[in-house]
Amino acid sequence: MFFKQIVTPGLGCFSYMIGCPRAKSVAVVDPKRDIQDYLDIARDEGMRITRVINTHVHADHISGDQELRAATGADIFVHKDSPVTYAHKGLSEGDVIEIGAARLEVLFTPGHTPQSISLVVTDLVRSAEPEMILTGDLLFVGDIGRPDLPGNQILEGQVKNLYDSLYVKLATYPDHMEVYPAHGQGSLCGRGMSAKQSSTLGYERRANPMLRFNDFESFKKEVLSAFPVRPKSFSHIIATNMKGANLLDACPLDRALTPEQFEEEMQRGAVVIDVREGAAFGGMHIPGSLNIGFEKQLANWVGMVVDPDADILLVTPDRRDYERMTLELHRIGYDRIMGYLRDGIMGWLLSGRPVDQLRLIAPRRLAEHLDAGQARVLDVRTPAEWAQGHVAGAMHLPLTDLIEGKTPDAPRDAELVMLCASGYRSNIAAGLLAKKGFTRVASLAGGIMAWGSADLPVEA
């Protein structure tokens, strides 16, 4: 049997290739949208991709099922009741897919979505006993899938389904069964996933706090206590995956725009995303642009801040970063990328167009300003981060609240210094406040980590 896990950096997504070199056939499970990795692996291993299997309709990334079918002619398999409108083959509990020495048995495990499945995998060359289970978004390493994404109207039933799938359905399998989930650390489909990419049922039963409840009511209380933030992109991604994403060939062509063309797109309402590092953005940027640079949580922050149907313009250091950002955006369904600024920010400046600056302030300088009463700190971290320690006298307004339209209780001309963990989110927050008319916004360089490294005090 051939088995390989493919990791999508940033999104925390795992996909899988399972097949048989002797049969020269392989299936792809939960594929990402950019499919070249799968094509290369299949070619190198001398196999043909004949099946694509989705464990459920994903909310956090666009599936590569349509791309793979177009490239290979593979059939797409989903649960028979999945609300998809594209051509597919339905799967039911107990169905078996055999690909040479690889045997995949369908296990119906609703909870994350009402139509979620897991795949019990057996390597028939080694044993007739199952070796591993691909749990989709049911069971992660260190956590479980969230049940709220399909909607509040069915949430109660989803929690019960989740409990039954975890505590009843999986209970029939032995401790040594290997667990391979569809997501890992960085995904918003769960709350506290481990950085490990696989586990065993036995270890999860011992160490995963969500598998250690004695009754359903205790489980339900914890599940409903809090959910990760839901980016505005999730609804768009679900709808796109239900109908089947457009092929990437249908997306707008790469365009290197002159300052004149770039400005025309801005006037039509396009959102400008500047992907440069925070210091470069602070030194000079196009008024109204958002600084969302390359970072592990890039896709999540784009999904929270930018409307999925928006036209997007990019400011990048070079074409390579444009292509890199375009790939990240396509993975989460942001297809209306109108182009990038040719010659970058210097081209814009030399054309005579206005630029703004975001002042970055060092920790000790900020401490001096605070002592003199010359600034106020706005901490945009999460409540959990705030509780671990914060700058004395700071205001707390999480970035997610700013995104929802809330503003700090401060005059529009007050000097506000944004603070987060490292400076990444504070730059996004500064851009949002500038759009709302706050005229004296700065960002703490290096965030609370730099503040602590400067031996400056925090209070709990």
C-alpha positions as CSV (number, residue, x, y, z in Angstrom):
1,M,0.0,0.0,0.0
2,F,1.1,3.5,-0.7
3,F,0.3,6.2,1.9
4,K,1.4,9.8,2.1
5,Q,0.3,12.8,4.1
6,I,0.5,16.2,2.4
7,V,0.6,19.3,4.6
8,T,-0.7,22.7,3.5
9,P,1.4,25.3,5.4
10,G,-0.5,28.2,7.0
11,L,-4.0,26.7,6.8
12,G,-3.2,23.7,8.9
13,C,-4.8,21.4,6.3
14,F,-3.8,17.7,5.8
15,S,-4.6,15.8,2.7
16,Y,-3.7,12.2,1.8
17,M,-2.8,9.9,-1.0
18,I,-3.7,6.3,-0.6
19,G,-3.2,3.6,-3.3
20,C,-1.3,0.7,-4.6
21,P,1.8,0.9,-6.8
22,R,1.1,-2.6,-8.1
23,A,-2.4,-1.6,-9.2
24,K,-0.9,1.7,-10.5
25,S,-3.9,3.6,-8.9
26,V,-4.2,6.1,-6.1
27,A,-6.9,8.1,-4.4
28,V,-6.6,11.7,-3.0
29,V,-8.5,12.5,0.2
30,D,-9.5,16.1,1.1
31,P,-7.3,17.7,-1.5
32,K,-6.1,21.3,-1.5
33,R,-7.0,23.5,-4.5
34,D,-3.5,23.7,-6.0
35,I,-3.0,20.1,-7.2
36,Q,0.5,20.0,-8.6
37,D,1.9,18.1,-5.6
38,Y,-0.6,15.3,-6.2
39,L,0.2,15.1,-9.9
40,D,3.9,15.0,-9.2
41,I,3.7,12.3,-6.6
42,A,1.4,10.1,-8.7
43,R,3.8,10.5,-11.7
44,D,6.9,9.8,-9.6
45,E,5.3,6.7,-8.1
46,G,4.0,5.4,-11.4
47,M,0.4,5.7,-10.4
48,R,-2.8,7.3,-11.8
49,I,-5.1,9.4,-9.7
50,T,-8.5,7.6,-10.1
51,R,-10.5,8.8,-7.1
52,V,-11.0,11.9,-5.1
53,I,-12.7,11.5,-1.7
54,N,-14.0,14.4,0.4
55,T,-14.6,13.5,4.1
56,H,-17.1,16.5,4.2
57,V,-17.8,19.9,2.7
58,H,-14.9,21.9,4.0
59,A,-15.3,25.4,5.4
60,D,-11.8,26.7,5.7
61,H,-10.3,25.9,2.3
62,I,-11.4,25.4,-1.3
63,S,-11.3,21.7,-2.3
64,G,-9.1,20.6,-5.2
65,D,-11.6,18.0,-6.3
66,Q,-12.7,19.9,-9.5
67,E,-9.1,20.6,-10.5
68,L,-8.2,16.9,-10.0
69,R,-11.2,15.7,-12.0
70,A,-10.3,18.1,-14.8
71,A,-6.7,17.1,-14.8
72,T,-7.1,13.3,-14.4
73,G,-10.7,12.3,-15.0
74,A,-10.9,11.0,-11.5
75,D,-14.3,10.3,-9.9
76,I,-15.3,12.4,-6.9
77,F,-16.8,10.6,-3.8
78,V,-18.7,12.2,-1.0
79,H,-21.3,11.0,1.5
80,K,-24.5,10.3,-0.3
81,D,-26.5,13.0,1.6
82,S,-23.9,15.7,1.1
83,P,-25.5,18.9,-0.1
84,V,-23.3,19.2,-3.2
85,T,-24.6,20.0,-6.7
86,Y,-21.6,18.8,-8.8
87,A,-21.4,15.3,-10.3
88,H,-20.2,12.8,-7.8
89,K,-20.6,9.3,-6.4
90,G,-22.3,8.8,-3.1
91,L,-20.8,6.9,-0.2
92,S,-22.7,5.1,2.7
93,E,-21.7,3.5,5.9
94,G,-19.9,0.3,5.3
95,D,-19.0,1.0,1.6
96,V,-15.6,-0.3,0.7
97,I,-13.2,1.1,-1.8
98,E,-10.3,-1.2,-2.8
99,I,-7.3,0.0,-4.6
100,G,-5.1,-3.0,-5.0
101,A,-3.6,-3.6,-1.6
102,A,-5.3,-0.6,0.0
103,R,-8.8,-1.1,1.5
104,L,-10.8,2.0,2.5
105,E,-14.0,1.4,4.5
106,V,-16.5,4.2,5.0
107,L,-17.5,5.1,8.5
108,F,-20.3,7.6,8.9
109,T,-19.2,10.0,11.6
110,P,-21.4,13.1,11.7
111,G,-20.8,16.0,14.1
112,H,-18.5,18.5,12.5
113,T,-21.0,18.4,9.6
114,P,-24.2,16.3,9.3
115,Q,-22.6,14.3,6.4
116,S,-19.0,13.8,7.6
117,I,-17.3,10.5,7.1
118,S,-14.1,8.8,8.3
119,L,-12.1,6.3,6.3
120,V,-10.8,3.1,8.0
121,V,-7.7,2.0,6.1
122,T,-6.3,-1.5,5.8
123,D,-3.0,-2.5,4.1
124,L,-3.9,-5.9,2.9
125,V,-0.3,-6.8,2.2
126,R,0.5,-6.5,5.9
127,S,-2.7,-7.7,7.6
128,A,-6.5,-8.0,7.2
129,E,-6.8,-5.9,10.3
130,P,-7.3,-2.1,9.9
131,E,-4.2,-0.1,10.4
132,M,-5.3,3.6,10.5
133,I,-8.3,5.8,10.4
134,L,-8.6,9.1,8.5
135,T,-10.9,11.1,10.8
136,G,-11.6,14.2,8.7
137,D,-12.7,16.9,11.0
138,L,-14.1,14.6,13.6
139,L,-11.0,13.9,15.7
140,F,-7.9,15.9,15.7
141,V,-4.6,15.4,17.6
142,G,-5.5,17.0,20.9
143,D,-8.9,18.3,20.0
144,I,-12.2,17.6,18.1
145,G,-14.0,19.3,15.3
146,R,-16.3,22.2,16.0
147,P,-20.0,21.5,15.4
148,D,-21.3,25.0,14.9
149,L,-20.3,25.7,11.3
150,P,-23.5,24.2,9.6
151,G,-25.6,26.7,11.6
152,N,-27.2,27.3,15.0
153,Q,-30.5,25.8,14.0
154,I,-29.0,22.3,14.1
155,L,-26.3,22.8,16.7
156,E,-27.9,20.8,19.4
157,G,-28.2,17.8,17.1
158,Q,-24.7,18.3,15.8
159,V,-23.3,18.1,19.4
160,K,-25.1,14.9,20.0
161,N,-23.8,13.5,16.7
162,L,-20.3,14.5,17.6
163,Y,-20.5,12.7,20.9
164,D,-21.9,9.6,19.4
165,S,-19.3,9.5,16.6
166,L,-16.5,10.0,19.1
167,Y,-17.7,8.0,22.1
168,V,-19.7,5.3,20.5
169,K,-18.6,4.8,16.9
170,L,-14.8,5.1,17.5
171,A,-15.1,3.1,20.7
172,T,-15.2,-0.1,18.7
173,Y,-11.7,0.4,17.4
174,P,-8.5,-0.6,19.3
175,D,-6.0,1.7,20.9
176,H,-3.3,1.0,18.4
177,M,-5.3,2.3,15.5
178,E,-3.4,5.3,14.0
179,V,-5.3,8.6,13.6
180,Y,-4.7,10.9,10.7
181,P,-7.0,14.0,10.8
182,A,-7.8,16.5,8.1
183,H,-6.4,19.5,10.1
184,G,-3.6,20.4,12.5
185,Q,-2.3,23.4,14.4
186,G,-3.4,26.7,12.8
187,S,-6.8,25.6,11.6
188,L,-9.9,27.3,12.9
189,C,-11.9,24.0,12.6
190,G,-11.0,23.3,16.2
191,R,-9.8,25.1,19.4
192,G,-6.6,23.5,20.6
193,M,-5.0,21.2,18.0
194,S,-1.5,19.9,18.6
195,A,1.4,20.5,16.3
196,K,1.7,16.8,15.8
197,Q,0.3,15.5,12.5
198,S,-0.9,12.1,13.6
199,S,-1.6,10.1,16.7
200,T,-3.3,6.9,17.9
201,L,-6.8,6.3,19.3
202,G,-5.2,5.1,22.5
203,Y,-3.1,8.2,23.1
204,E,-6.0,10.5,22.3
205,R,-8.2,8.6,24.7
206,R,-5.5,9.2,27.4
207,A,-4.4,12.8,26.5
208,N,-7.2,14.5,24.5
209,P,-9.3,16.4,27.0
210,M,-12.4,16.1,24.7
211,L,-12.3,12.3,24.9
212,R,-12.3,12.2,28.7
213,F,-15.8,13.1,29.7
214,N,-17.9,10.7,31.7
215,D,-21.3,11.7,30.3
216,F,-22.9,13.5,27.4
217,E,-24.0,16.6,29.4
218,S,-20.5,17.3,30.6
219,F,-19.2,16.9,27.0
220,K,-22.0,19.2,25.7
221,K,-21.3,21.9,28.2
222,E,-17.6,22.1,27.3
223,V,-18.3,22.0,23.5
224,L,-20.7,24.8,23.7
225,S,-18.6,26.9,26.1
226,A,-16.7,28.6,23.3
227,F,-16.0,28.3,19.6
228,P,-13.1,29.7,17.6
229,V,-13.8,32.9,15.6
230,R,-15.6,32.2,12.3
231,P,-13.9,34.2,9.5
232,K,-16.3,35.8,7.0
233,S,-14.7,33.7,4.3
234,F,-16.1,30.4,5.8
235,S,-19.7,30.8,4.4
236,H,-18.2,31.7,1.0
237,I,-15.9,28.7,1.0
238,I,-18.8,26.3,2.1
239,A,-21.0,27.6,-0.7
240,T,-18.2,27.3,-3.3
241,N,-17.3,23.7,-2.2
242,M,-21.0,22.8,-2.4
243,K,-21.3,23.8,-6.0
244,G,-17.7,23.0,-7.0
245,A,-15.1,25.7,-7.4
246,N,-14.3,27.3,-10.7
247,L,-11.1,26.0,-12.2
248,L,-8.2,28.3,-11.6
249,D,-7.8,28.8,-15.3
250,A,-11.0,30.8,-15.0
251,C,-9.6,33.3,-12.5
252,P,-8.4,36.7,-13.6
253,L,-5.1,36.7,-15.5
254,D,-1.9,38.0,-13.8
255,R,-1.7,41.7,-14.3
256,A,1.1,44.1,-13.6
257,L,-0.7,47.4,-13.2
258,T,0.7,50.9,-13.7
259,P,-0.1,53.4,-10.9
260,E,-2.8,54.8,-13.1
261,Q,-4.4,51.4,-13.6
262,F,-4.0,50.5,-10.0
263,E,-5.7,53.8,-8.9
264,E,-8.6,53.2,-11.3
265,E,-9.2,49.8,-9.7
266,M,-9.1,51.4,-6.3
267,Q,-11.7,54.0,-7.3
268,R,-14.0,51.1,-8.4
269,G,-13.8,49.8,-4.8
270,A,-11.0,47.3,-4.9
271,V,-9.3,46.4,-1.6
272,V,-5.6,46.9,-1.4
273,I,-3.6,44.3,0.5
274,D,0.1,45.2,1.1
275,V,2.0,42.0,1.8
276,R,5.3,43.7,2.8
277,E,6.9,43.4,6.2
278,G,5.5,45.7,8.9
279,A,8.5,48.0,9.0
280,A,8.4,48.6,5.2
281,F,4.6,49.2,5.3
282,G,5.1,51.6,8.2
283,G,7.7,53.6,6.3
284,M,5.4,54.2,3.3
285,H,2.1,52.7,2.0
286,I,-0.8,53.6,-0.2
287,P,-3.6,55.3,1.9
288,G,-6.3,52.9,2.8
289,S,-4.3,49.8,2.3
290,L,-4.2,46.8,4.7
291,N,-1.0,45.3,5.8
292,I,-1.5,41.5,5.8
293,G,1.9,39.9,5.3
294,F,3.2,36.4,5.0
295,E,2.6,34.7,8.4
296,K,1.3,31.3,9.6
297,Q,-2.2,32.7,10.1
298,L,-2.3,34.7,6.9
299,A,-5.3,32.9,5.4
300,N,-7.3,33.2,8.6
301,W,-6.7,37.0,8.9
302,V,-7.5,37.6,5.2
303,G,-10.7,35.6,5.8
304,M,-11.6,37.8,8.7
305,V,-10.8,41.2,7.3
306,V,-11.6,41.0,3.6
307,D,-14.9,40.3,2.0
308,P,-14.6,37.1,-0.2
309,D,-16.4,38.8,-3.1
310,A,-14.1,41.9,-3.1
311,D,-11.9,42.8,-5.9
312,I,-8.3,42.6,-4.6
313,L,-5.2,44.6,-5.5
314,L,-1.8,43.5,-4.1
315,V,1.3,45.5,-3.3
316,T,4.3,43.2,-3.2
317,P,8.1,43.5,-3.3
318,D,8.3,41.5,-6.5
319,R,6.4,39.2,-8.8
320,R,7.4,36.1,-6.9
321,D,5.6,37.4,-3.8
322,Y,2.6,38.3,-5.9
323,E,2.4,34.7,-7.1
324,R,2.9,33.4,-3.6
325,M,0.1,35.6,-2.2
326,T,-2.2,34.7,-5.1
327,L,-1.7,31.0,-4.3
328,E,-2.7,31.7,-0.6
329,L,-5.7,33.6,-1.7
330,H,-6.9,31.0,-4.2
331,R,-6.7,28.4,-1.5
332,I,-9.4,30.2,0.5
333,G,-11.6,31.2,-2.5
334,Y,-10.4,34.8,-3.1
335,D,-10.4,34.6,-6.8
336,R,-11.0,38.2,-7.8
337,I,-7.3,39.3,-7.7
338,M,-7.1,42.1,-10.2
339,G,-3.4,42.5,-10.2
340,Y,-0.3,43.9,-8.5
341,L,1.4,47.3,-8.5
342,R,4.2,47.2,-11.1
343,D,7.4,48.7,-9.7
344,G,5.9,48.4,-6.2
345,I,5.5,51.2,-3.8
346,M,8.3,53.3,-5.2
347,G,6.6,53.3,-8.6
348,W,3.5,54.7,-6.8
349,L,5.6,57.4,-5.0
350,L,7.4,58.4,-8.2
351,S,4.1,58.8,-10.0
352,G,3.4,61.7,-7.6
353,R,0.6,59.9,-5.8
354,P,0.1,60.3,-2.0
355,V,1.5,57.9,0.6
356,D,0.8,57.4,4.3
357,Q,3.0,56.2,7.1
358,L,2.4,54.1,10.1
359,R,4.7,55.1,12.9
360,L,6.4,52.2,14.7
361,I,7.4,52.9,18.2
362,A,9.9,51.0,20.3
363,P,9.0,49.7,23.7
364,R,11.1,52.0,25.8
365,R,10.0,55.0,23.8
366,L,6.4,54.0,24.3
367,A,7.0,53.6,28.1
368,E,8.3,57.2,28.1
369,H,5.2,58.5,26.3
370,L,3.0,56.6,28.7
371,D,4.8,58.1,31.7
372,A,4.3,61.6,30.2
373,G,0.6,60.9,29.4
374,Q,1.3,61.4,25.7
375,A,-0.2,58.1,24.4
376,R,-2.8,55.4,25.0
377,V,-2.3,51.8,24.3
378,L,-4.9,49.7,22.5
379,D,-4.3,46.0,23.0
380,V,-5.9,44.0,20.2
381,R,-5.0,40.5,21.4
382,T,-7.5,37.9,22.4
383,P,-9.0,37.9,25.9
384,A,-6.9,34.8,26.8
385,E,-3.7,36.7,25.8
386,W,-4.8,39.8,27.6
387,A,-5.4,37.7,30.8
388,Q,-1.8,36.4,30.7
389,G,-0.4,39.9,31.1
390,H,-0.8,43.4,29.6
391,V,0.5,46.9,29.7
392,A,-0.8,48.9,32.7
393,G,-3.5,51.3,31.7
394,A,-4.0,49.8,28.2
395,M,-7.4,49.5,26.6
396,H,-8.5,46.1,25.4
397,L,-10.4,45.7,22.1
398,P,-9.6,42.4,20.3
399,L,-8.9,42.6,16.6
400,T,-11.9,40.5,15.9
401,D,-14.1,43.1,17.5
402,L,-12.5,45.9,15.4
403,I,-13.2,43.8,12.3
404,E,-16.9,43.6,13.4
405,G,-17.0,47.5,13.4
406,K,-16.3,48.3,17.1
407,T,-14.0,51.3,17.8
408,P,-12.1,52.3,20.9
409,D,-13.5,54.8,23.3
410,A,-11.1,57.6,22.3
411,P,-11.2,60.8,20.2
412,R,-10.3,60.4,16.6
413,D,-7.2,62.6,17.0
414,A,-5.9,60.8,20.1
415,E,-2.5,59.1,19.9
416,L,-3.3,55.4,19.9
417,V,-0.5,52.8,19.9
418,M,-1.7,49.4,18.7
419,L,-0.3,46.4,20.6
420,C,-0.5,42.7,19.8
421,A,1.9,39.7,20.3
422,S,4.5,40.5,17.6
423,G,3.3,43.5,15.7
424,Y,1.5,41.6,12.9
425,R,-2.1,42.1,14.1
426,S,-1.5,45.6,15.4
427,N,-0.6,46.7,11.8
428,I,-3.9,45.3,10.6
429,A,-5.7,47.1,13.4
430,A,-4.0,50.3,12.6
431,G,-5.2,50.1,9.0
432,L,-8.7,49.5,10.1
433,L,-8.7,52.4,12.5
434,A,-7.2,54.7,9.8
435,K,-10.1,53.8,7.5
436,K,-12.5,54.9,10.4
437,G,-10.8,58.3,10.7
438,F,-8.4,57.9,13.5
439,T,-5.5,60.2,12.5
440,R,-2.7,59.5,15.0
441,V,-2.3,55.7,15.1
442,A,1.0,54.0,15.8
443,S,2.1,50.4,16.3
444,L,4.3,48.9,19.0
445,A,7.2,47.4,17.1
446,G,7.6,43.7,18.2
447,G,4.5,43.8,20.2
448,I,4.2,42.5,23.8
449,M,7.2,40.1,23.1
450,A,9.5,43.1,22.5
451,W,8.0,44.9,25.5
452,G,8.8,41.9,27.8
453,S,12.3,41.6,26.3
454,A,12.9,45.2,27.3
455,D,12.2,44.2,30.9
456,L,9.1,46.5,31.0
457,P,6.4,45.6,33.4
458,V,3.1,43.9,32.7
459,E,0.1,43.4,35.0
460,A,-2.3,40.5,35.1
